[in-house]
Amino acid sequence: MEIKRTLKVIYKDKQVFVLSLIGGLLILASWLLFLVRRIDYSSLSVLHTNIYVGIDVLGAWQWLFWLPALALLVSLLNLVFAVWLWTRQRLWSYYFFSAIVTLNFFMLYYLYNIL
């Protein structure tokens, strides 16, 4: 019950509300990208490209799902830290909410270019 009350207080702050809304939409867009784009389920998939050498990392197609799952896990961990630090250090809480948005923006950009 304490966490629910803390979340209600946190989301009354407009900056936190906007950052968490943008972060949630970026996470949703990253996972919806898997539905929109066709994934090649071959034994080797392109995991990274470079403008200088082209394709530089090949791997199993499962890694295309592991990287966004890891980003989701890190985002949830950042959310837990942000809620925990809200009453102690509000500035660090803003930092963690901004890190969620930044991480998921780059994950969406990565997935858009790879898939």
N, C-alpha and C positions, 0 to 999 in steps of 0.2 A: 504494500500500500504506500510505503514511503517513496518508492521509485515513481509510482504513478503521480503522486503529488508533486514531486520534483520535476517531472516531465511537463506537467501543466504550467508550472512557474517558468521553466526554461522557454517553452514555446510561446510565451507572451512577449518575449523579446523579439522584435521584428527582424533583426539581423540574423538571429539564430533560426528563426522560422524560414526566412528566405534561403539561407545557406542549406538547411536540411531539406527543403523542398527541391532545390536545384540538385543537390546530391542524390536524392531519391529518384528524381527524373532521369539523371544520368545513368544510374544503376539500371533502371528499368529500360532505358534506351539501349544500353549495352547488351542486355539479355534478349531484348526483342530483335536485335540485329541478327541473332542466330536464326530466328524464324524467317526473316526477310531474305537474307543471303543464303545461297546454296553452299554447303560445306563439302569439300572433297574429302571423302573418307578413305583415301589411299594410305598406303603404308608410310609415306613421307609427305609432310605438309610444310609449307613455308611458314616459319614462325617469326622471321625478321627479315626486313629488306633494308638496304643501305643505298644512298644515292651515289656512292663512290664505286662500290663493287657489286651492287645488285643484291641478289639473294645471298645472305650470309649465314643463316641459321635454318637448318631443316630438322624436323623432329616428327614424332608421332602426332596424329591428329587430335589425340586426347588432350594434349597441352593447350589446344585452343580453348578448351573448357576449364582447364585448371587455372589459367592466369586470371580470368574474370572471377572465378570462385575465390581465389586468393585475394583479389581486390575487394570482394564483398566481405570476406573475413576481416581484412584490415580495416575496412570502413566500419564494421560493427564494433571492432575493438576501439577505434577512435571515438565512436559514439559513446561507448561505455566510459571511456576516460573523460570525455567532454561533460557527461552528466555527473560523473564523480567529482570533477574539478569545478563544477559550476558555483558551488557555495564557497569554495576555498580561493580559487584564482580564476576569475572570470575571463581574463585575457587569454589564459591557456585554453580555456574552453572554446573561445572564438578561434584560436589557432587550430584546434582539432576539428572543428566544423569546417574551416577553410581547407584543411588537409583532405577531408572527405571529398569535397567538391573538386579539388585539384587532381587527386588520384583518379577519380572516376571520369573526369574529363579526358585525361590522358589514356585511360583504358578504353574509352569509347573511340578516341582517335586511333589508337593502335588497332582495335578490332575492325574499324571501318576500313583501314588501309590493308589489313591482312586478309580479311574474309572476301 
